[in-house]
Amino acid sequence: MTTIILLLVMGITLILSSNIFARFASSQNTPFGRANAKHPNATSMGPAVTGSIMIIAAILGIFGVFEPQ
């Protein structure tokens, strides 16, 4: 159960961190992608995709999909 909760929390954190970090990064390179003049809030989709997969894995874990038969 602890693993499921950690997956859920880390997935949500990854998605939120990429959105929050994009606001403060207007002209410099960021860990979440390169912001430029045309798209000042542009970030990489990596954290959002990884976070979404983690949340889906946590939801499947809640329903016992990953448990051995």
ZIWOLIN-V987614 format. One record per run of one state. SS is the DSSP state (~ for helix, > for strand, _ for the rest). FROM is the first residue (numbers start at 1). TO is the last residue. If there is no record, write none. Layout:
SS/FROM/TO
SS/FROM/TO
This chain:
_/1/1
~/2/24
_/25/28
>/29/30
_/31/32
>/33/34
_/35/45
~/46/62
_/63/69
